[in-house]
Amino acid sequence: MGMSFINWIGFVMLILALLLNELFLGMNAWYDLNIGAIIVGVIYLVVGVSLSLWPNPSDSTT
């Protein structure tokens, strides 16, 4: 099972989300709960997971 460019983009998005989470949560630790930021974060993670799991056409078996 090879990884395509789309899978790599999703993987990088997830790593970036982990790094940004540690950076920003370590600073303010949810003192100011921002629902808009949480919604954007969840959408970002869903897109990252979707792209990292996107099927590669060369992996299909017929």
Buried (B, 14 or more C-beta within 10 A) or exposed (E): EEEBEBBEBBBEBBEEBEEEEEEEEEEEEEEEEEEEEEEEBEEBBEBBBEBBEBEEEEEEEE
